[in-house]
Amino acid sequence: MNTEYFIARRIAIKSERTFSKLIVRIAISGVMLSLAVMMLSVAIIKGFKTEIQEKVRGFVGDVRIFKLDLNNSFELTPFIPSSKTLSDLKNNKDIAYFQPYATKPAIISANDEVEGVNFKGVDKQFNWDYIKKHIVSGTVIDFADSTKATKQILISAFTANRLKLKTGDTFIMYFVQNPPRKRPFKIVGIYDIGVEEIDKGFVLGDINIIRRLNNWKPDQIGGIEIKLNNFSQLLSESDKIYSNLEINLKSESVEEYFPNIFTWLSLLDVNTRVLLILMMIVGVINMITALLIMILERTNMIGMLKAFGMTDYSVMKIFLYNALYLVGIGLLLGNILGLGLGYLQEYTHFFKLNQSSYYLSYVPVEIHFIDVLLLNVATLVICLIVLIVPSMLVSRISPLKAIRFK
């Protein structure tokens, strides 16, 4: 029988002392809450970053290619992609798909209201999968009929609310050029991405409208949007795409296109680290306090054990076993609490957010097994390492004085 372990269990859970039971419960609760908060913090931050990234990259792609010039306006300079550029993109296995587009600034006039937008022209190659997920009314542009497609348009819920429009309504759009040109459009769909920079700034239409207004050739485009298979490879793939481009073209990643959003997301990592450190400190201090109180409360027992010949190391093992036992129970309950709340939120979206402020209407959660494992192991190891110091207090207790201590 492991004597130290037997004694540790007796003083941890089976103790009849009311004060000891209270300390044990406080210590377990501290570890449980610390782990649960750390687990949920990591899951929420990762979920939040993933959702925002998917919103932005779903609309504008991961990398965009456009002509290299000094043009800084919303309207991109036209170019015709060479067969080499198209071949390189098609043969790149890290690219999920790519599609041409063009942009042109315009003003919508409807119901005695006006709204400035950026008309994004796309063609039949456009991948509508992402937009379809965010359609709140209507459908997407039907390119099967090229004549009808030039009169169809998708607008955001933000723009629709500002101009008091709905699916099926028509309006006049004035394209910014000299002289201004106007075109009638019918709303076939309304989408809601949830990112103000996108919802407020863009509408979707047929790229042939821009070609006609600007007198472009039929195969000229403003740029190419590229969607990668793995967003984590954005930096390396962006550099790779840029290095293979023609000399008159350049590329830009989505992080460069929306620097404010991605800088904000990167700052969330700092907040996560600070929160993890604080929660770990809270859990460790809780355990240290509980262990010190239990050692001081068991001074008589320590003196008796030493008087019977037990070494300081063996007495230390009793309290380290005790701490390990308490931390283990705290970790178990912390996992139940943290994972329980995490999966509850993931499947029910019970906790809501203000979408205008956070880009999301609910608190996103993304739970990874490796994160849960690392948090459990880190909490266990750090607690045990730190608790070695207070457990050494037993070596300073004299058996004679301890037996007399009351």
C-alpha positions as CSV (number, residue, x, y, z in Angstrom):
1,M,0.0,0.0,0.0
2,N,1.2,3.5,-0.8
3,T,1.1,5.1,2.7
4,E,1.5,8.7,1.4
5,Y,-1.3,8.3,-1.1
6,F,-3.6,6.7,1.5
7,I,-3.1,9.5,4.0
8,A,-3.5,12.2,1.3
9,R,-6.9,10.8,0.3
10,R,-8.0,10.8,4.0
11,I,-7.1,14.4,4.6
12,A,-8.4,15.6,1.2
13,I,-11.9,14.1,0.8
14,K,-12.6,12.0,3.8
15,S,-11.6,14.5,6.3
16,E,-14.2,15.1,9.0
17,R,-13.0,18.7,9.7
18,T,-15.4,21.2,8.3
19,F,-12.7,23.8,7.6
20,S,-10.6,21.3,5.6
21,K,-13.6,20.4,3.5
22,L,-14.3,24.1,2.8
23,I,-10.7,24.6,1.7
24,V,-10.8,21.6,-0.5
25,R,-14.0,22.7,-2.2
26,I,-12.6,26.2,-2.7
27,A,-9.4,24.8,-4.3
28,I,-11.3,22.5,-6.6
29,S,-13.7,25.3,-7.6
30,G,-10.7,27.6,-8.3
31,V,-9.0,25.1,-10.7
32,M,-12.4,24.3,-12.3
33,L,-13.3,27.9,-13.0
34,S,-9.8,28.8,-14.2
35,L,-9.6,25.9,-16.7
36,A,-13.2,26.5,-17.9
37,V,-12.5,30.2,-18.5
38,M,-9.2,29.5,-20.3
39,M,-10.8,26.8,-22.5
40,L,-13.8,29.1,-23.4
41,S,-11.5,32.0,-24.0
42,V,-9.3,30.1,-26.5
43,A,-12.4,28.6,-28.2
44,I,-14.2,31.9,-28.5
45,I,-11.2,33.8,-29.8
46,K,-10.4,31.2,-32.4
47,G,-14.0,31.0,-33.4
48,F,-14.3,34.7,-33.7
49,K,-11.2,35.0,-35.8
50,T,-12.3,32.1,-38.1
51,E,-15.7,33.5,-38.6
52,I,-14.5,37.1,-39.4
53,Q,-11.8,35.7,-41.7
54,E,-14.4,33.6,-43.5
55,K,-16.7,36.5,-43.9
56,V,-14.0,38.7,-45.5
57,R,-12.2,36.1,-47.6
58,G,-15.6,34.7,-48.8
59,F,-16.4,38.0,-50.4
60,V,-13.1,39.2,-51.8
61,G,-11.0,36.1,-51.9
62,D,-7.6,35.5,-50.3
63,V,-5.4,37.0,-52.9
64,R,-6.3,39.4,-55.7
65,I,-4.3,40.2,-58.8
66,F,-4.6,43.6,-60.6
67,K,-2.6,45.8,-62.9
68,L,0.6,47.4,-61.6
69,D,0.2,51.2,-61.9
70,L,-0.3,54.3,-59.8
71,N,-4.1,54.0,-59.8
72,N,-5.5,54.3,-56.2
73,S,-9.1,54.8,-57.1
74,F,-12.0,52.3,-56.6
75,E,-12.0,51.6,-60.3
76,L,-9.3,49.2,-61.3
77,T,-7.2,49.6,-64.5
78,P,-8.2,46.9,-67.1
79,F,-5.9,44.2,-68.3
80,I,-6.1,40.9,-70.2
81,P,-4.5,38.0,-68.3
82,S,-2.0,36.1,-70.3
83,S,-2.2,32.4,-71.0
84,K,0.8,31.9,-68.7
85,T,-0.9,33.6,-65.8
86,L,-4.0,31.6,-66.2
87,S,-2.1,28.4,-66.6
88,D,0.0,29.1,-63.5
89,L,-3.2,29.6,-61.5
90,K,-4.9,26.5,-62.8
91,N,-1.9,24.3,-62.1
92,N,-1.5,25.6,-58.6
93,K,-2.9,22.8,-56.3
94,D,-3.1,25.2,-53.3
95,I,-5.7,27.3,-55.1
96,A,-9.3,26.3,-54.7
97,Y,-10.6,28.5,-57.5
98,F,-10.1,31.9,-59.1
99,Q,-12.5,34.3,-60.8
100,P,-12.3,37.6,-62.7
101,Y,-14.0,40.8,-61.5
102,A,-14.0,44.5,-62.0
103,T,-15.2,47.5,-59.9
104,K,-16.6,50.9,-60.6
105,P,-17.9,53.6,-58.2
106,A,-21.6,54.4,-58.5
107,I,-24.5,56.2,-56.7
108,I,-27.9,54.6,-56.1
109,S,-30.9,56.8,-56.2
110,A,-34.2,55.4,-54.8
111,N,-37.1,56.6,-52.7
112,D,-35.7,60.1,-52.6
113,E,-32.5,58.8,-51.0
114,V,-29.0,58.4,-52.5
115,E,-26.2,56.0,-51.4
116,G,-22.6,55.7,-52.8
117,V,-21.5,52.2,-53.5
118,N,-18.8,50.3,-55.3
119,F,-20.3,48.2,-58.1
120,K,-18.5,44.9,-58.3
121,G,-18.9,43.2,-61.6
122,V,-18.6,39.4,-61.9
123,D,-19.3,36.8,-64.6
124,K,-20.7,33.3,-64.9
125,Q,-17.5,31.9,-63.4
126,F,-18.2,33.5,-60.1
127,N,-18.5,31.1,-57.2
128,W,-21.8,31.9,-55.5
129,D,-21.5,29.3,-52.7
130,Y,-20.5,31.9,-50.0
131,I,-23.0,34.5,-51.1
132,K,-25.8,32.0,-51.1
133,K,-25.2,31.3,-47.4
134,H,-25.8,35.0,-46.6
135,I,-28.8,35.6,-48.9
136,V,-31.6,36.9,-46.7
137,S,-34.0,37.5,-49.6
138,G,-34.2,36.5,-53.2
139,T,-31.5,34.7,-55.2
140,V,-28.3,35.3,-57.1
141,I,-27.8,36.7,-60.6
142,D,-28.8,34.3,-63.4
143,F,-26.1,34.4,-66.1
144,A,-28.0,31.8,-68.3
145,D,-29.7,34.8,-69.9
146,S,-27.0,37.4,-70.6
147,T,-29.5,40.1,-71.4
148,K,-31.4,39.7,-68.1
149,A,-28.1,39.4,-66.2
150,T,-27.1,42.9,-67.1
151,K,-30.2,44.3,-65.4
152,Q,-30.0,42.2,-62.2
153,I,-28.2,43.2,-59.1
154,L,-27.5,42.0,-55.5
155,I,-27.4,44.6,-52.7
156,S,-26.6,44.3,-49.0
157,A,-29.2,44.4,-46.3
158,F,-27.5,47.6,-45.0
159,T,-28.0,49.4,-48.4
160,A,-31.5,48.0,-48.7
161,N,-32.5,49.4,-45.3
162,R,-30.9,52.8,-46.0
163,L,-32.8,53.1,-49.3
164,K,-36.0,51.4,-48.2
165,L,-35.6,48.7,-50.9
166,K,-36.6,45.1,-51.1
167,T,-36.2,42.2,-53.5
168,G,-38.0,42.8,-56.8
169,D,-37.7,46.6,-56.6
170,T,-36.1,48.6,-59.3
171,F,-33.9,51.7,-59.1
172,I,-31.5,53.9,-61.1
173,M,-27.8,53.7,-60.6
174,Y,-25.5,56.5,-61.7
175,F,-21.9,55.4,-62.5
176,V,-19.2,57.9,-61.7
177,Q,-17.5,59.0,-64.9
178,N,-17.5,62.0,-67.3
179,P,-20.3,62.4,-68.2
180,P,-22.1,60.3,-65.5
181,R,-24.0,57.3,-67.0
182,K,-27.2,55.8,-65.5
183,R,-28.6,52.3,-65.7
184,P,-31.8,50.8,-64.3
185,F,-31.5,47.6,-62.1
186,K,-33.8,45.1,-60.6
187,I,-32.9,43.7,-57.2
188,V,-32.9,39.9,-57.4
189,G,-31.3,39.3,-54.0
190,I,-30.3,40.9,-50.7
191,Y,-27.3,39.6,-48.7
192,D,-26.1,40.3,-45.2
193,I,-22.4,39.6,-44.7
194,G,-22.3,41.4,-41.3
195,V,-19.0,43.2,-42.0
196,E,-19.8,46.9,-42.4
197,E,-16.8,47.6,-44.8
198,I,-18.3,45.1,-47.2
199,D,-22.1,45.6,-46.7
200,K,-21.8,49.3,-46.9
201,G,-19.4,49.5,-49.8
202,F,-20.4,46.8,-52.4
203,V,-23.2,45.7,-54.7
204,L,-22.9,42.8,-57.1
205,G,-23.7,42.9,-60.8
206,D,-22.6,41.8,-64.3
207,I,-19.1,42.7,-65.3
208,N,-20.3,43.3,-68.9
209,I,-21.9,46.5,-67.6
210,I,-18.5,47.9,-66.7
211,R,-17.0,46.7,-70.0
212,R,-19.6,48.6,-71.9
213,L,-19.5,51.8,-69.8
214,N,-15.7,51.9,-70.0
215,N,-15.4,50.7,-73.7
216,W,-13.3,47.7,-72.6
217,K,-12.6,44.7,-74.8
218,P,-14.8,41.6,-74.2
219,D,-11.9,39.8,-72.4
220,Q,-10.6,42.7,-70.3
221,I,-11.0,42.5,-66.5
222,G,-10.2,44.7,-63.5
223,G,-8.7,41.9,-61.4
224,I,-8.6,38.2,-60.4
225,E,-9.8,37.0,-57.0
226,I,-8.1,33.8,-55.7
227,K,-9.4,31.5,-53.0
228,L,-6.9,29.3,-51.3
229,N,-7.5,25.8,-50.0
230,N,-5.7,26.6,-46.7
231,F,-5.9,30.1,-45.3
232,S,-3.0,29.4,-42.9
233,Q,-0.7,29.4,-46.0
234,L,-1.8,32.9,-47.0
235,L,1.6,34.5,-46.6
236,S,3.6,31.9,-48.4
237,E,1.1,31.4,-51.2
238,S,0.7,35.2,-51.7
239,D,4.4,35.5,-52.2
240,K,4.5,32.5,-54.5
241,I,1.7,33.9,-56.7
242,Y,3.4,37.3,-56.8
243,S,6.7,35.8,-57.9
244,N,5.1,34.1,-60.8
245,L,3.2,37.1,-62.1
246,E,3.9,39.1,-65.2
247,I,5.9,42.3,-64.8
248,N,2.9,44.5,-65.3
249,L,0.8,42.8,-62.6
250,K,0.8,42.8,-58.8
251,S,-1.0,40.8,-56.1
252,E,-2.4,41.8,-52.8
253,S,-3.5,39.5,-49.9
254,V,-6.8,40.0,-48.1
255,E,-4.8,41.1,-45.0
256,E,-3.4,43.9,-47.0
257,Y,-6.8,44.7,-48.6
258,F,-8.5,45.0,-45.1
259,P,-5.6,45.9,-42.8
260,N,-7.8,47.3,-40.1
261,I,-9.8,44.2,-39.7
262,F,-6.8,41.8,-39.6
263,T,-4.8,44.1,-37.3
264,W,-7.7,44.1,-34.9
265,L,-7.9,40.3,-35.1
266,S,-4.2,39.9,-34.4
267,L,-4.6,42.0,-31.2
268,L,-7.1,39.4,-30.0
269,D,-4.2,37.0,-29.6
270,V,-2.6,39.3,-27.2
271,N,-5.8,39.6,-25.2
272,T,-6.0,35.8,-25.1
273,R,-2.5,35.4,-23.8
274,V,-3.1,38.0,-21.0
275,L,-6.3,36.2,-20.0
276,L,-4.7,32.8,-20.0
277,I,-1.8,34.1,-17.8
278,L,-4.3,35.8,-15.4
279,M,-6.5,32.7,-15.1
280,M,-3.4,30.5,-14.5
281,I,-2.2,32.8,-11.8
282,V,-5.6,32.7,-10.1
283,G,-5.7,28.9,-10.2
284,V,-2.1,28.6,-8.9
285,I,-2.6,31.1,-6.1
286,N,-5.8,29.3,-5.1
287,M,-4.0,26.0,-4.8
288,I,-1.0,27.4,-3.0
289,T,-3.3,29.1,-0.4
290,A,-5.3,25.9,0.0
291,L,-2.1,23.8,0.4
292,L,-0.6,26.2,2.9
293,I,-3.7,26.2,5.0
294,M,-4.0,22.5,5.0
295,I,-0.3,22.1,6.0
296,L,-0.7,24.6,8.9
297,E,-4.0,22.9,10.0
298,R,-2.2,19.5,9.9
299,T,0.8,20.6,11.9
300,N,0.0,18.1,14.7
301,M,-0.3,15.3,12.2
302,I,3.0,16.3,10.6
303,G,4.7,16.2,13.9
304,M,3.3,12.8,14.8
305,L,4.3,11.3,11.4
306,K,7.9,12.7,11.8
307,A,8.0,11.4,15.4
308,F,7.1,7.9,14.0
309,G,10.1,8.1,11.7
310,M,8.5,9.4,8.4
311,T,11.0,11.5,6.4
312,D,10.4,15.1,5.2
313,Y,10.2,13.8,1.6
314,S,7.5,11.3,2.5
315,V,5.5,14.0,4.3
316,M,5.9,16.3,1.3
317,K,4.6,13.5,-1.0
318,I,1.5,13.4,1.1
319,F,0.6,17.0,0.4
320,L,1.7,16.8,-3.2
321,Y,-0.5,13.8,-3.7
322,N,-3.2,15.8,-2.0
323,A,-2.6,18.7,-4.4
324,L,-2.6,16.4,-7.4
325,Y,-5.8,14.8,-6.3
326,L,-7.5,18.2,-5.9
327,V,-6.1,19.5,-9.2
328,G,-7.3,16.4,-11.0
329,I,-10.8,16.7,-9.7
330,G,-10.7,20.5,-10.6
331,L,-9.6,19.6,-14.1
332,L,-12.3,17.0,-14.6
333,L,-15.0,19.4,-13.5
334,G,-13.4,22.3,-15.5
335,N,-13.5,20.2,-18.7
336,I,-17.2,19.3,-18.1
337,L,-18.1,22.9,-17.5
338,G,-15.9,24.4,-20.2
339,L,-16.8,21.9,-22.9
340,G,-20.4,21.8,-21.9
341,L,-20.8,25.5,-22.3
342,G,-18.7,25.5,-25.4
343,Y,-20.8,22.9,-27.2
344,L,-24.0,24.4,-25.9
345,Q,-23.1,27.7,-27.5
346,E,-21.8,26.1,-30.7
347,Y,-25.1,24.3,-31.4
348,T,-27.6,26.7,-30.0
349,H,-26.0,30.2,-30.4
350,F,-27.6,31.0,-27.0
351,F,-25.3,34.0,-26.3
352,K,-25.9,36.8,-28.8
353,L,-23.8,39.8,-30.0
354,N,-24.5,43.1,-31.6
355,Q,-23.6,42.4,-35.2
356,S,-23.0,46.1,-36.0
357,S,-20.2,46.2,-33.4
358,Y,-18.7,42.7,-33.6
359,Y,-19.6,41.6,-37.2
360,L,-21.4,38.6,-35.7
361,S,-24.8,38.1,-34.3
362,Y,-23.7,35.4,-31.8
363,V,-20.6,34.4,-29.8
364,P,-18.7,31.9,-32.0
365,V,-17.0,28.9,-30.5
366,E,-14.3,26.7,-32.1
367,I,-13.1,23.8,-29.9
368,H,-10.0,21.9,-30.9
369,F,-8.9,18.7,-29.0
370,I,-5.2,19.8,-29.0
371,D,-6.1,23.1,-27.3
372,V,-8.1,21.3,-24.6
373,L,-5.2,18.8,-24.1
374,L,-2.5,21.5,-23.9
375,L,-4.5,23.6,-21.4
376,N,-5.1,20.5,-19.2
377,V,-1.5,19.4,-19.3
378,A,-0.2,23.0,-18.7
379,T,-2.5,23.6,-15.8
380,L,-1.5,20.3,-14.2
381,V,2.3,20.7,-14.7
382,I,2.4,24.3,-13.6
383,C,0.3,23.7,-10.5
384,L,2.5,20.8,-9.4
385,I,5.7,22.6,-10.0
386,V,4.6,25.7,-8.2
387,L,3.2,23.6,-5.3
388,I,6.6,22.0,-4.6
389,V,7.7,25.2,-2.8
390,P,4.9,25.5,-0.2
391,S,5.0,21.7,0.4
392,M,8.6,22.2,1.5
393,L,7.3,24.0,4.5
394,V,6.9,20.6,6.2
395,S,10.7,20.3,6.5
396,R,10.7,23.3,8.8
397,I,8.2,21.8,11.2
398,S,9.8,20.4,14.4
399,P,8.1,17.2,15.7
400,L,8.3,18.3,19.3
401,K,6.9,21.8,18.7
402,A,4.3,20.4,16.3
403,I,2.9,17.9,18.8
404,R,2.6,20.7,21.3
405,F,0.9,23.0,18.7
406,K,-2.8,23.6,19.1
